[in-house]
Amino acid sequence: MTETSTLPKNKVPSSITQVGITTKYTFIDYFRSRRFFILLTITLLIGALLTVLVGYYQPDSFLASELGFYSNWWGNSATYVIILSGIFFGGDAIVGEFQNKTGYFGLPNPIRRSSVYIGKMLAAFSASTAILGIFTLITVVNGVYYFGLSVPLEFAQSVLFAWFYLASVIGFTFFFSSLFKSSTMSTIVTAILFLFAFSLIQTLVSTLVGIEPWFILTYGAQIIGNVLTVPYPEHKVVTSFGGGGQAGVNVGFSLTTFNAQIPVGLAIIGIYFIVTAVLGLILFEIKEFSG
């Protein structure tokens, strides 16, 4: 009587394994892609331009103090590097699965959509962190050149806040990438919102209406630059212009400016990340693929 050997059954990889595989190969794709080198070039150009301008013109706003240097260099530029990273790596991350039909052929296999979504998000976050890390290094090298090795603690806090903001921007871009059917539309809408619309809405709501724009992500991101200001800016600043007119008629007006405090800023950033990341995942789960 002959013995029959049983072949081991193929096991579906666990969710964590699927996330790890997706993250690894998506990150490799990002690292080898043209977009990574374009964004890296933009980041290096920003750093080189600031290095040359500060070195040549020696502006007092940069070189009067350590905090002044990091505030003007990092506080005014880091958020743009973060936004560009989110747009470059998150703008078409999910919509590409539908537009390029890759999801139609790949996801019928025993691969969970949530694993693909989370893996792609981690890869985008890792690639963006690399870009942000390079800009951080350029900032520190210049700061050490002018002020020595005593990097202020406030700068470390600002970098940490920027990293949190990066996660929120990635979550936001993934939501729009899941929402639209075109990568071009997803990228354009995200870019317009972060580069123009949010700032405009924030200005109109705060200065003209006098309402704190706590519902806007870029308002929460103010803490990245504000933490580099000592003392920390007041929460609400009212600036009055003009004075009394003829016959005692008041013709002056005032503008209100709000500065996000650190707890509020972190709460805004965290809530935006959780809400947009979850909504993006839900949209990705329910969307139908077409061949």
CYANA upper distance limits for C-alpha pairs under 8 A (distance plus 0.5 A):
 12 VAL  CA    110 PRO  CA      7.20
 13 PRO  CA     17 THR  CA      6.36
 13 PRO  CA     18 GLN  CA      6.72
 14 SER  CA     18 GLN  CA      6.71
 15 SER  CA     19 VAL  CA      6.63
 15 SER  CA    112 ARG  CA      7.74
 15 SER  CA    115 SER  CA      6.52
 16 ILE  CA     20 GLY  CA      6.66
 16 ILE  CA    115 SER  CA      7.97
 17 THR  CA     21 ILE  CA      6.67
 18 GLN  CA     22 THR  CA      6.59
 18 GLN  CA    111 ILE  CA      7.63
 18 GLN  CA    112 ARG  CA      8.33
 18 GLN  CA    115 SER  CA      6.27
 18 GLN  CA    116 VAL  CA      7.89
 18 GLN  CA    119 GLY  CA      8.26
 19 VAL  CA     23 THR  CA      6.48
 19 VAL  CA    115 SER  CA      5.23
 19 VAL  CA    116 VAL  CA      6.86
 19 VAL  CA    118 ILE  CA      6.90
 19 VAL  CA    119 GLY  CA      5.06
 20 GLY  CA     24 LYS  CA      6.56
 20 GLY  CA    119 GLY  CA      6.97
 21 ILE  CA     25 TYR  CA      6.78
 21 ILE  CA    119 GLY  CA      8.07
 22 THR  CA     26 THR  CA      6.34
 22 THR  CA    115 SER  CA      7.96
 22 THR  CA    116 VAL  CA      6.54
 22 THR  CA    119 GLY  CA      5.40
 22 THR  CA    120 LYS  CA      6.91
 23 THR  CA     27 PHE  CA      6.39
 23 THR  CA    118 ILE  CA      8.47
 23 THR  CA    119 GLY  CA      4.77
 23 THR  CA    120 LYS  CA      6.14
 23 THR  CA    121 MET  CA      8.30
 23 THR  CA    122 LEU  CA      6.53
 23 THR  CA    123 ALA  CA      5.38
 24 LYS  CA     28 ILE  CA      6.79
 24 LYS  CA    123 ALA  CA      7.57
 25 TYR  CA     29 ASP  CA      6.64
 26 THR  CA     30 TYR  CA      6.67
 26 THR  CA    119 GLY  CA      8.24
 26 THR  CA    120 LYS  CA      6.73
 26 THR  CA    123 ALA  CA      6.43
 27 PHE  CA     31 PHE  CA      6.53
 27 PHE  CA    120 LYS  CA      8.45
 27 PHE  CA    123 ALA  CA      5.27
 27 PHE  CA    124 ALA  CA      7.51
 27 PHE  CA    126 SER  CA      7.92
 27 PHE  CA    127 ALA  CA      7.17
 28 ILE  CA     32 ARG  CA      6.65
 29 ASP  CA     33 SER  CA      6.43
 30 TYR  CA     35 ARG  CA      7.94
 30 TYR  CA     36 PHE  CA      6.64
 30 TYR  CA     89 PHE  CA      8.08
 30 TYR  CA    123 ALA  CA      8.47
 30 TYR  CA    124 ALA  CA      8.32
 30 TYR  CA    127 ALA  CA      7.54
 31 PHE  CA     36 PHE  CA      6.41
 31 PHE  CA     37 PHE  CA      8.46
 31 PHE  CA    127 ALA  CA      7.76
 32 ARG  CA     36 PHE  CA      7.71
 33 SER  CA     37 PHE  CA      7.58
 34 ARG  CA     38 ILE  CA      6.62
 35 ARG  CA     39 LEU  CA      6.55
 35 ARG  CA     88 PHE  CA      7.06
 35 ARG  CA     89 PHE  CA      8.46
 36 PHE  CA     40 LEU  CA      6.50
 36 PHE  CA     88 PHE  CA      8.36
 36 PHE  CA    127 ALA  CA      8.44
 37 PHE  CA     41 THR  CA      6.43
 38 ILE  CA     42 ILE  CA      6.74
 39 LEU  CA     43 THR  CA      6.64
 39 LEU  CA     84 LEU  CA      8.07
 39 LEU  CA     85 SER  CA      7.74
 39 LEU  CA     88 PHE  CA      8.05
 39 LEU  CA    131 ILE  CA      8.18
 40 LEU  CA     44 LEU  CA      6.64
 40 LEU  CA    131 ILE  CA      6.89
 41 THR  CA     45 LEU  CA      6.53
 42 ILE  CA     46 ILE  CA      6.71
 43 THR  CA     47 GLY  CA      6.77
 43 THR  CA     81 VAL  CA      7.41
 43 THR  CA    131 ILE  CA      7.84
 43 THR  CA    134 ILE  CA      8.41
 43 THR  CA    135 PHE  CA      6.98
 44 LEU  CA     48 ALA  CA      6.45
 44 LEU  CA    135 PHE  CA      7.93
 45 LEU  CA     49 LEU  CA      6.40
 46 ILE  CA     50 LEU  CA      6.71
 47 GLY  CA     51 THR  CA      6.58
 47 GLY  CA    135 PHE  CA      7.36
 47 GLY  CA    138 ILE  CA      6.82
 47 GLY  CA    139 THR  CA      8.02
 48 ALA  CA     52 VAL  CA      6.65
 49 LEU  CA     53 LEU  CA      6.59
 50 LEU  CA     54 VAL  CA      6.42
 50 LEU  CA     73 TRP  CA      8.00
 51 THR  CA     55 GLY  CA      6.40
 51 THR  CA    142 ASN  CA      7.68
 52 VAL  CA     56 TYR  CA      6.39
 53 LEU  CA     57 TYR  CA      6.31
 53 LEU  CA     58 GLN  CA      8.10
 54 VAL  CA     58 GLN  CA      5.58
 54 VAL  CA     59 PRO  CA      6.83
 54 VAL  CA     62 PHE  CA      7.85
 58 GLN  CA     62 PHE  CA      7.98
 58 GLN  CA     63 LEU  CA      7.31
 59 PRO  CA     63 LEU  CA      6.79
 60 ASP  CA     64 ALA  CA      5.67
 61 SER  CA     68 GLY  CA      6.67
 61 SER  CA     69 PHE  CA      7.52
 61 SER  CA     72 ASN  CA      7.83
 62 PHE  CA     66 GLU  CA      8.49
 62 PHE  CA     68 GLY  CA      5.90
 62 PHE  CA     69 PHE  CA      4.59
 62 PHE  CA     70 TYR  CA      8.12
 62 PHE  CA     72 ASN  CA      6.72
 62 PHE  CA     73 TRP  CA      7.97
 63 LEU  CA     68 GLY  CA      7.40
 63 LEU  CA     69 PHE  CA      6.25
 63 LEU  CA    146 TYR  CA      8.07
 64 ALA  CA     68 GLY  CA      7.04
 64 ALA  CA     69 PHE  CA      7.96
 65 SER  CA     69 PHE  CA      6.73
 66 GLU  CA     70 TYR  CA      6.89
 66 GLU  CA    143 GLY  CA      7.99
 66 GLU  CA    147 PHE  CA      7.08
 66 GLU  CA    151 VAL  CA      8.26
 66 GLU  CA    152 PRO  CA      7.74
 67 LEU  CA     71 SER  CA      6.26
 67 LEU  CA    152 PRO  CA      7.59
 67 LEU  CA    154 GLU  CA      8.41
 67 LEU  CA    155 PHE  CA      8.37
 67 LEU  CA    228 LEU  CA      6.48
 67 LEU  CA    229 THR  CA      7.57
 68 GLY  CA     72 ASN  CA      6.59
 68 GLY  CA    228 LEU  CA      8.26
 68 GLY  CA    229 THR  CA      8.36
 69 PHE  CA     73 TRP  CA      6.45
 69 PHE  CA    143 GLY  CA      7.69
 70 TYR  CA     74 TRP  CA      5.79
 70 TYR  CA     75 GLY  CA      7.32
 70 TYR  CA    139 THR  CA      8.11
 70 TYR  CA    143 GLY  CA      7.76
 70 TYR  CA    155 PHE  CA      7.35
 70 TYR  CA    228 LEU  CA      7.68
 71 SER  CA     75 GLY  CA      5.24
 71 SER  CA     76 ASN  CA      7.63
 71 SER  CA    225 GLY  CA      6.64
 71 SER  CA    228 LEU  CA      5.89
 71 SER  CA    229 THR  CA      7.62
 72 ASN  CA     76 ASN  CA      6.25
 73 TRP  CA     77 SER  CA      6.95
 73 TRP  CA    139 THR  CA      7.66
 74 TRP  CA     78 ALA  CA      5.88
 74 TRP  CA    139 THR  CA      7.38
 74 TRP  CA    225 GLY  CA      8.05
 75 GLY  CA     79 THR  CA      7.95
 75 GLY  CA    224 ILE  CA      6.78
 75 GLY  CA    225 GLY  CA      4.72
 75 GLY  CA    226 ASN  CA      8.34
 75 GLY  CA    228 LEU  CA      8.07
 76 ASN  CA    225 GLY  CA      7.62
 77 SER  CA     81 VAL  CA      7.09
 78 ALA  CA     82 ILE  CA      6.75
 78 ALA  CA    132 LEU  CA      8.15
 78 ALA  CA    135 PHE  CA      8.23
 78 ALA  CA    162 ALA  CA      7.86
 79 THR  CA     83 ILE  CA      6.65
 79 THR  CA    162 ALA  CA      7.77
 79 THR  CA    221 ALA  CA      8.31
 80 TYR  CA     84 LEU  CA      6.58
 81 VAL  CA     85 SER  CA      6.63
 81 VAL  CA    131 ILE  CA      8.41
 81 VAL  CA    132 LEU  CA      7.30
 82 ILE  CA     86 GLY  CA      6.77
 82 ILE  CA    128 SER  CA      7.85
 82 ILE  CA    132 LEU  CA      7.36
 82 ILE  CA    162 ALA  CA      8.27
 82 ILE  CA    165 TYR  CA      8.34
 82 ILE  CA    166 LEU  CA      6.21
 82 ILE  CA    169 VAL  CA      8.06
 83 ILE  CA     87 ILE  CA      6.74
 83 ILE  CA    166 LEU  CA      8.17
 83 ILE  CA    169 VAL  CA      7.28
 83 ILE  CA    191 ALA  CA      8.43
 83 ILE  CA    194 PHE  CA      7.43
 83 ILE  CA    195 LEU  CA      8.47
 84 LEU  CA     88 PHE  CA      6.49
 85 SER  CA     89 PHE  CA      6.49
 85 SER  CA     90 GLY  CA      8.32
 85 SER  CA    128 SER  CA      5.80
 85 SER  CA    131 ILE  CA      7.96
 86 GLY  CA     90 GLY  CA      5.73
 86 GLY  CA     91 GLY  CA      7.42
 86 GLY  CA    124 ALA  CA      8.23
 86 GLY  CA    128 SER  CA      7.59
 86 GLY  CA    166 LEU  CA      7.85
 86 GLY  CA    169 VAL  CA      6.32
 86 GLY  CA    170 ILE  CA      5.63
 86 GLY  CA    173 THR  CA      6.82
 87 ILE  CA     91 GLY  CA      5.33
 87 ILE  CA    173 THR  CA      7.17
 87 ILE  CA    187 THR  CA      6.68
 87 ILE  CA    190 THR  CA      7.35
 87 ILE  CA    191 ALA  CA      7.12
 89 PHE  CA     93 ALA  CA      7.20
 89 PHE  CA    124 ALA  CA      5.81
 89 PHE  CA    127 ALA  CA      8.13
 89 PHE  CA    128 SER  CA      7.83
 90 GLY  CA     94 ILE  CA      8.29
 90 GLY  CA    121 MET  CA      8.09
 90 GLY  CA    124 ALA  CA      6.82
 90 GLY  CA    170 ILE  CA      6.54
 90 GLY  CA    173 THR  CA      5.78
 90 GLY  CA    174 PHE  CA      6.04
 90 GLY  CA    177 SER  CA      7.57
 91 GLY  CA    173 THR  CA      6.07
 91 GLY  CA    174 PHE  CA      7.20
 91 GLY  CA    176 PHE  CA      7.90
 91 GLY  CA    177 SER  CA      6.10
 91 GLY  CA    183 SER  CA      7.16
 91 GLY  CA    186 SER  CA      6.37
 91 GLY  CA    187 THR  CA      5.21
 91 GLY  CA    190 THR  CA      7.78
 92 ASP  CA     96 GLY  CA      5.89
 92 ASP  CA    174 PHE  CA      8.46
 92 ASP  CA    177 SER  CA      6.08
 92 ASP  CA    183 SER  CA      5.31
 92 ASP  CA    184 THR  CA      8.26
 92 ASP  CA    186 SER  CA      7.33
 92 ASP  CA    187 THR  CA      7.32
 93 ALA  CA     97 GLU  CA      7.96
 93 ALA  CA    120 LYS  CA      7.44
 93 ALA  CA    174 PHE  CA      7.41
 93 ALA  CA    177 SER  CA      6.97
 94 ILE  CA     98 PHE  CA      7.94
 94 ILE  CA    117 TYR  CA      7.86
 94 ILE  CA    174 PHE  CA      7.20
 94 ILE  CA    177 SER  CA      5.79
 94 ILE  CA    178 SER  CA      6.00
 94 ILE  CA    284 PHE  CA      8.06
 95 VAL  CA     99 GLN  CA      6.57
 95 VAL  CA    177 SER  CA      5.55
 95 VAL  CA    178 SER  CA      6.12
 95 VAL  CA    179 LEU  CA      8.29
 95 VAL  CA    180 PHE  CA      7.12
 95 VAL  CA    181 LYS  CA      6.39
 95 VAL  CA    182 SER  CA      6.92
 95 VAL  CA    183 SER  CA      6.29
 95 VAL  CA    186 SER  CA      8.43
 96 GLY  CA    100 ASN  CA      5.87
 96 GLY  CA    101 LYS  CA      8.04
 96 GLY  CA    102 THR  CA      7.99
 96 GLY  CA    182 SER  CA      8.35
 96 GLY  CA    183 SER  CA      6.95
 97 GLU  CA    101 LYS  CA      6.23
 97 GLU  CA    102 THR  CA      5.48
 97 GLU  CA    103 GLY  CA      5.08
 97 GLU  CA    104 TYR  CA      8.02
 98 PHE  CA    102 THR  CA      7.29
 98 PHE  CA    103 GLY  CA      6.55
 98 PHE  CA    104 TYR  CA      7.68
 98 PHE  CA    181 LYS  CA      7.55
 98 PHE  CA    289 PHE  CA      6.78
 98 PHE  CA    290 SER  CA      8.23
 99 GLN  CA    181 LYS  CA      7.18
 99 GLN  CA    182 SER  CA      7.07
 99 GLN  CA    183 SER  CA      7.98
101 LYS  CA    105 PHE  CA      7.27
101 LYS  CA    289 PHE  CA      8.19
101 LYS  CA    290 SER  CA      8.14
101 LYS  CA    291 GLY  CA      7.35
102 THR  CA    106 GLY  CA      6.48
103 GLY  CA    107 LEU  CA      5.71
103 GLY  CA    108 PRO  CA      8.46
103 GLY  CA    289 PHE  CA      7.56
104 TYR  CA    108 PRO  CA      7.40
104 TYR  CA    289 PHE  CA      5.98
104 TYR  CA    290 SER  CA      7.10
104 TYR  CA    291 GLY  CA      6.82
105 PHE  CA    109 ASN  CA      8.45
106 GLY  CA    111 ILE  CA      8.33
107 LEU  CA    111 ILE  CA      6.24
107 LEU  CA    112 ARG  CA      7.77
107 LEU  CA    113 ARG  CA      7.51
111 ILE  CA    115 SER  CA      7.71
111 ILE  CA    116 VAL  CA      8.08
112 ARG  CA    116 VAL  CA      7.10
113 ARG  CA    117 TYR  CA      6.63
113 ARG  CA    284 PHE  CA      7.81
113 ARG  CA    285 GLU  CA      6.77
114 SER  CA    118 ILE  CA      6.51
114 SER  CA    281 LEU  CA      7.23
114 SER  CA    285 GLU  CA      7.82
115 SER  CA    119 GLY  CA      6.30
116 VAL  CA    120 LYS  CA      6.50
117 TYR  CA    121 MET  CA      6.66
117 TYR  CA    281 LEU  CA      7.14
117 TYR  CA    284 PHE  CA      8.26
118 ILE  CA    122 LEU  CA      6.62
119 GLY  CA    123 ALA  CA      6.68
120 LYS  CA    124 ALA  CA      6.62
121 MET  CA    125 PHE  CA      6.55
121 MET  CA    170 ILE  CA      7.62
121 MET  CA    171 GLY  CA      8.07
121 MET  CA    174 PHE  CA      7.94
122 LEU  CA    126 SER  CA      6.51
123 ALA  CA    127 ALA  CA      6.64
124 ALA  CA    128 SER  CA      6.53
124 ALA  CA    170 ILE  CA      7.77
125 PHE  CA    129 THR  CA      6.44
125 PHE  CA    166 LEU  CA      7.98
125 PHE  CA    167 ALA  CA      7.05
125 PHE  CA    170 ILE  CA      7.14
126 SER  CA    130 ALA  CA      6.81
127 ALA  CA    131 ILE  CA      7.08
128 SER  CA    132 LEU  CA      6.64
128 SER  CA    166 LEU  CA      8.19
129 THR  CA    133 GLY  CA      6.31
129 THR  CA    163 TRP  CA      7.94
129 THR  CA    166 LEU  CA      8.36
130 ALA  CA    134 ILE  CA      6.79
131 ILE  CA    135 PHE  CA      7.01
132 LEU  CA    136 THR  CA      6.61
133 GLY  CA    137 LEU  CA      6.64
134 ILE  CA    138 ILE  CA      6.82
135 PHE  CA    139 THR  CA      6.73
136 THR  CA    140 VAL  CA      6.71
136 THR  CA    159 VAL  CA      8.23
137 LEU  CA    141 VAL  CA      6.58
138 ILE  CA    142 ASN  CA      6.84
139 THR  CA    143 GLY  CA      6.62
140 VAL  CA    144 VAL  CA      6.46
140 VAL  CA    151 VAL  CA      8.17
141 VAL  CA    145 TYR  CA      6.71
142 ASN  CA    146 TYR  CA      7.00
143 GLY  CA    147 PHE  CA      6.36
143 GLY  CA    148 GLY  CA      7.62
143 GLY  CA    151 VAL  CA      7.99
144 VAL  CA    148 GLY  CA      4.77
144 VAL  CA    149 LEU  CA      5.72
144 VAL  CA    150 SER  CA      7.92
144 VAL  CA    151 VAL  CA      7.82
151 VAL  CA    155 PHE  CA      7.66
152 PRO  CA    156 ALA  CA      7.65
153 LEU  CA    157 GLN  CA      6.96
154 GLU  CA    158 SER  CA      6.64
154 GLU  CA    227 VAL  CA      6.64
154 GLU  CA    228 LEU  CA      6.07
155 PHE  CA    159 VAL  CA      6.70
155 PHE  CA    227 VAL  CA      8.37
155 PHE  CA    228 LEU  CA      6.98
156 ALA  CA    160 LEU  CA      6.82
157 GLN  CA    161 PHE  CA      6.72
157 GLN  CA    227 VAL  CA      7.89
158 SER  CA    162 ALA  CA      6.57
158 SER  CA    223 ILE  CA      7.96
158 SER  CA    224 ILE  CA      5.32
158 SER  CA    225 GLY  CA      7.39
158 SER  CA    227 VAL  CA      6.86
158 SER  CA    228 LEU  CA      7.62
159 VAL  CA    163 TRP  CA      6.71
159 VAL  CA    224 ILE  CA      7.86
160 LEU  CA    164 PHE  CA      6.92
161 PHE  CA    165 TYR  CA      6.65
161 PHE  CA    221 ALA  CA      8.41
161 PHE  CA    223 ILE  CA      7.73
161 PHE  CA    224 ILE  CA      6.24
161 PHE  CA    266 LEU  CA      8.23
162 ALA  CA    166 LEU  CA      6.57
162 ALA  CA    221 ALA  CA      8.21
162 ALA  CA    224 ILE  CA      6.47
163 TRP  CA    167 ALA  CA      7.05
164 PHE  CA    168 SER  CA      7.06
164 PHE  CA    269 ILE  CA      7.65
164 PHE  CA    270 GLY  CA      8.27
165 TYR  CA    169 VAL  CA      6.68
165 TYR  CA    221 ALA  CA      7.03
165 TYR  CA    269 ILE  CA      6.54
166 LEU  CA    170 ILE  CA      6.69
167 ALA  CA    171 GLY  CA      6.75
167 ALA  CA    273 PHE  CA      7.22
168 SER  CA    172 PHE  CA      6.63
168 SER  CA    269 ILE  CA      6.45
168 SER  CA    270 GLY  CA      7.35
168 SER  CA    272 TYR  CA      6.59
168 SER  CA    273 PHE  CA      4.70
168 SER  CA    274 ILE  CA      8.45
169 VAL  CA    173 THR  CA      6.64
169 VAL  CA    273 PHE  CA      7.83
170 ILE  CA    174 PHE  CA      6.62
170 ILE  CA    273 PHE  CA      8.42
171 GLY  CA    175 PHE  CA      6.79
171 GLY  CA    272 TYR  CA      8.24
171 GLY  CA    273 PHE  CA      5.75
171 GLY  CA    274 ILE  CA      8.11
171 GLY  CA    276 THR  CA      6.12
171 GLY  CA    277 ALA  CA      5.12
171 GLY  CA    280 GLY  CA      8.34
172 PHE  CA    176 PHE  CA      7.12
172 PHE  CA    272 TYR  CA      7.75
172 PHE  CA    273 PHE  CA      7.20
172 PHE  CA    276 THR  CA      5.78
172 PHE  CA    277 ALA  CA      7.16
173 THR  CA    177 SER  CA      6.52
173 THR  CA    190 THR  CA      6.97
174 PHE  CA    178 SER  CA      6.62
174 PHE  CA    276 THR  CA      8.20
174 PHE  CA    277 ALA  CA      7.30
174 PHE  CA    280 GLY  CA      6.55
175 PHE  CA    179 LEU  CA      6.66
175 PHE  CA    276 THR  CA      5.97
175 PHE  CA    277 ALA  CA      6.61
175 PHE  CA    279 LEU  CA      6.86
175 PHE  CA    280 GLY  CA      4.42
175 PHE  CA    281 LEU  CA      8.02
176 PHE  CA    180 PHE  CA      6.72
176 PHE  CA    186 SER  CA      6.26
176 PHE  CA    190 THR  CA      7.65
176 PHE  CA    280 GLY  CA      7.68
177 SER  CA    181 LYS  CA      8.43
177 SER  CA    183 SER  CA      7.50
177 SER  CA    186 SER  CA      6.00
177 SER  CA    187 THR  CA      8.27
177 SER  CA    280 GLY  CA      8.20
178 SER  CA    280 GLY  CA      5.94
178 SER  CA    281 LEU  CA      8.06
178 SER  CA    283 LEU  CA      6.41
178 SER  CA    284 PHE  CA      6.13
179 LEU  CA    186 SER  CA      8.35
179 LEU  CA    280 GLY  CA      7.62
179 LEU  CA    283 LEU  CA      7.13
180 PHE  CA    185 MET  CA      7.44
180 PHE  CA    186 SER  CA      6.35
181 LYS  CA    185 MET  CA      8.35
181 LYS  CA    186 SER  CA      8.37
182 SER  CA    186 SER  CA      6.74
183 SER  CA    187 THR  CA      6.55
184 THR  CA    188 ILE  CA      6.58
185 MET  CA    189 VAL  CA      6.52
186 SER  CA    190 THR  CA      6.67
187 THR  CA    191 ALA  CA      6.58
188 ILE  CA    192 ILE  CA      6.61
189 VAL  CA    193 LEU  CA      6.65
190 THR  CA    194 PHE  CA      6.77
191 ALA  CA    195 LEU  CA      6.28
191 ALA  CA    196 PHE  CA      8.41
192 ILE  CA    196 PHE  CA      5.90
192 ILE  CA    197 ALA  CA      6.56
193 LEU  CA    197 ALA  CA      5.05
193 LEU  CA    198 PHE  CA      6.02
194 PHE  CA    198 PHE  CA      6.27
194 PHE  CA    199 SER  CA      7.97
194 PHE  CA    218 THR  CA      7.99
195 LEU  CA    199 SER  CA      7.69
196 PHE  CA    200 LEU  CA      6.67
197 ALA  CA    201 ILE  CA      6.56
198 PHE  CA    202 GLN  CA      6.48
198 PHE  CA    216 ILE  CA      7.19
198 PHE  CA    217 LEU  CA      8.28
198 PHE  CA    218 THR  CA      7.09
199 SER  CA    203 THR  CA      6.68
199 SER  CA    218 THR  CA      7.64
200 LEU  CA    204 LEU  CA      6.71
201 ILE  CA    205 VAL  CA      6.47
202 GLN  CA    206 SER  CA      6.51
202 GLN  CA    213 PRO  CA      6.30
202 GLN  CA    216 ILE  CA      7.58
202 GLN  CA    219 TYR  CA      7.58
203 THR  CA    207 THR  CA      6.14
203 THR  CA    208 LEU  CA      8.00
204 LEU  CA    208 LEU  CA      5.83
204 LEU  CA    209 VAL  CA      7.22
205 VAL  CA    209 VAL  CA      5.58
205 VAL  CA    210 GLY  CA      6.78
205 VAL  CA    211 ILE  CA      6.18
205 VAL  CA    212 GLU  CA      7.63
205 VAL  CA    213 PRO  CA      6.85
206 SER  CA    210 GLY  CA      5.11
206 SER  CA    211 ILE  CA      5.50
206 SER  CA    212 GLU  CA      6.09
206 SER  CA    213 PRO  CA      6.78
206 SER  CA    256 THR  CA      6.48
206 SER  CA    257 THR  CA      6.38
206 SER  CA    258 PHE  CA      7.05
207 THR  CA    211 ILE  CA      8.42
207 THR  CA    255 LEU  CA      5.42
207 THR  CA    256 THR  CA      5.02
207 THR  CA    257 THR  CA      6.19
208 LEU  CA    255 LEU  CA      6.95
208 LEU  CA    256 THR  CA      7.67
210 GLY  CA    255 LEU  CA      8.13
210 GLY  CA    256 THR  CA      6.10
210 GLY  CA    257 THR  CA      8.24
212 GLU  CA    258 PHE  CA      6.65
213 PRO  CA    219 TYR  CA      7.11
213 PRO  CA    258 PHE  CA      8.43
214 TRP  CA    219 TYR  CA      7.10
214 TRP  CA    220 GLY  CA      7.62
214 TRP  CA    260 ALA  CA      8.42
214 TRP  CA    264 VAL  CA      8.42
214 TRP  CA    268 ILE  CA      7.57
215 PHE  CA    219 TYR  CA      8.38
215 PHE  CA    268 ILE  CA      7.76
216 ILE  CA    220 GLY  CA      7.49
216 ILE  CA    268 ILE  CA      8.26
217 LEU  CA    221 ALA  CA      7.01
217 LEU  CA    268 ILE  CA      6.86
217 LEU  CA    269 ILE  CA      6.80
217 LEU  CA    272 TYR  CA      7.40
218 THR  CA    222 GLN  CA      7.24
219 TYR  CA    259 ASN  CA      8.37
219 TYR  CA    260 ALA  CA      7.02
219 TYR  CA    265 GLY  CA      7.83
220 GLY  CA    260 ALA  CA      6.42
220 GLY  CA    264 VAL  CA      7.48
220 GLY  CA    265 GLY  CA      4.39
220 GLY  CA    266 LEU  CA      7.24
220 GLY  CA    267 ALA  CA      8.40
220 GLY  CA    268 ILE  CA      6.03
220 GLY  CA    269 ILE  CA      6.57
221 ALA  CA    265 GLY  CA      6.87
221 ALA  CA    269 ILE  CA      7.72
222 GLN  CA    226 ASN  CA      6.49
222 GLN  CA    259 ASN  CA      7.55
222 GLN  CA    260 ALA  CA      6.65
222 GLN  CA    265 GLY  CA      7.78
223 ILE  CA    227 VAL  CA      6.16
223 ILE  CA    260 ALA  CA      6.83
223 ILE  CA    261 GLN  CA      7.26
223 ILE  CA    262 ILE  CA      6.38
223 ILE  CA    265 GLY  CA      6.66
224 ILE  CA    228 LEU  CA      8.06
225 GLY  CA    229 THR  CA      7.84
226 ASN  CA    232 TYR  CA      6.83
226 ASN  CA    233 PRO  CA      7.15
226 ASN  CA    259 ASN  CA      8.36
227 VAL  CA    232 TYR  CA      6.76
227 VAL  CA    262 ILE  CA      8.43
228 LEU  CA    232 TYR  CA      8.25
229 THR  CA    233 PRO  CA      7.44
233 PRO  CA    259 ASN  CA      7.03
234 GLU  CA    258 PHE  CA      8.37
234 GLU  CA    259 ASN  CA      7.00
235 HIS  CA    258 PHE  CA      6.04
235 HIS  CA    259 ASN  CA      5.30
235 HIS  CA    260 ALA  CA      6.87
235 HIS  CA    261 GLN  CA      6.98
236 LYS  CA    256 THR  CA      7.49
236 LYS  CA    257 THR  CA      6.35
236 LYS  CA    258 PHE  CA      5.15
236 LYS  CA    259 ASN  CA      6.88
237 VAL  CA    256 THR  CA      6.25
237 VAL  CA    257 THR  CA      5.61
237 VAL  CA    258 PHE  CA      6.83
238 VAL  CA    254 SER  CA      7.01
238 VAL  CA    255 LEU  CA      6.21
238 VAL  CA    256 THR  CA      5.00
238 VAL  CA    257 THR  CA      6.83
239 THR  CA    254 SER  CA      5.82
239 THR  CA    255 LEU  CA      5.75
239 THR  CA    256 THR  CA      6.88
240 SER  CA    252 GLY  CA      7.63
240 SER  CA    253 PHE  CA      6.29
240 SER  CA    254 SER  CA      4.55
240 SER  CA    255 LEU  CA      6.99
241 PHE  CA    252 GLY  CA      5.89
241 PHE  CA    253 PHE  CA      5.83
241 PHE  CA    254 SER  CA      6.27
242 GLY  CA    251 VAL  CA      7.10
242 GLY  CA    252 GLY  CA      4.61
242 GLY  CA    253 PHE  CA      7.03
243 GLY  CA    250 ASN  CA      6.58
243 GLY  CA    251 VAL  CA      6.50
243 GLY  CA    252 GLY  CA      5.20
244 GLY  CA    248 GLY  CA      6.32
244 GLY  CA    249 VAL  CA      6.14
244 GLY  CA    250 ASN  CA      4.67
244 GLY  CA    251 VAL  CA      6.23
244 GLY  CA    252 GLY  CA      7.14
245 GLY  CA    249 VAL  CA      5.32
245 GLY  CA    250 ASN  CA      5.84
245 GLY  CA    251 VAL  CA      6.06
260 ALA  CA    264 VAL  CA      6.77
260 ALA  CA    265 GLY  CA      6.10
261 GLN  CA    265 GLY  CA      6.42
262 ILE  CA    266 LEU  CA      6.58
263 PRO  CA    267 ALA  CA      6.64
264 VAL  CA    268 ILE  CA      6.68
265 GLY  CA    269 ILE  CA      6.71
266 LEU  CA    270 GLY  CA      6.49
267 ALA  CA    271 ILE  CA      6.49
268 ILE  CA    272 TYR  CA      6.59
269 ILE  CA    273 PHE  CA      6.79
270 GLY  CA    274 ILE  CA      6.79
271 ILE  CA    275 VAL  CA      6.48
272 TYR  CA    276 THR  CA      6.35
273 PHE  CA    277 ALA  CA      6.28
274 ILE  CA    278 VAL  CA      6.55
275 VAL  CA    279 LEU  CA      6.58
276 THR  CA    280 GLY  CA      6.41
277 ALA  CA    281 LEU  CA      6.76
278 VAL  CA    282 ILE  CA      6.73
279 LEU  CA    283 LEU  CA      6.71
280 GLY  CA    284 PHE  CA      6.67
281 LEU  CA    285 GLU  CA      6.61
282 ILE  CA    286 ILE  CA      6.86
283 LEU  CA    287 LYS  CA      6.53
